[in-house]
Amino acid sequence: MIQHIQSLIGHCTWSNRLTIESLLACKAAQIEGPRLLAHVLAVEQIWLSRLQNQERAFINWPSITMNECRALAAECAEGWIVFFRGLTEPDLQRGIEFRTKQGELFEMTVAEILMQVITHGAHHRGQIARIVAMEGGKAASTDFILYARSRSTDDPDPTT
């Protein structure tokens, strides 16, 4: 199960990179798109911090620039590599307690948190793709099958 979830998180990281490239290429989409991307990345970082039992300040994501998004995406990508290095199957069912921005206490399993990261990012990257397309740009093609194919060939970018 870890290998499967790690692959899905890898897809998120790959999709974040393609989404950044897509937004940078479409200046008209840079009004609304970067706010959504910053939200995806800030939330990803928050969850990663919780999984690693590190307390981090909440990022004021609406004010993050595209360059900061790129840096945050790289930071998250590296964080996932470190996180999965030490993860075991039993860890997936371990409960993680956390407080929301509003101070509410919750608990979720590691597996639930990872699925939240995966689905949350996919949802908002889809919104960004629509914005880019509506503004006349080329939306990033982030289907999982493209990611899977890119991993089985020498072609680092399956969208070309």
Secondary structure, DSSP 8 states (H G I E B T S, - for coil): -HHHHHHHHHHHHHHHHHHHHHHHH-GGGGTTHHHHHHHHHHHHHHHHHHHTT-------GGG--HHHHHHHHHHHHHHHHHHHHT--GGGGG-EEEEE-TT--EEEEEHHHHHHHHHHHHHHHHHHHHHHHHHTTS------HHHHHHHHTSS-S-TT-
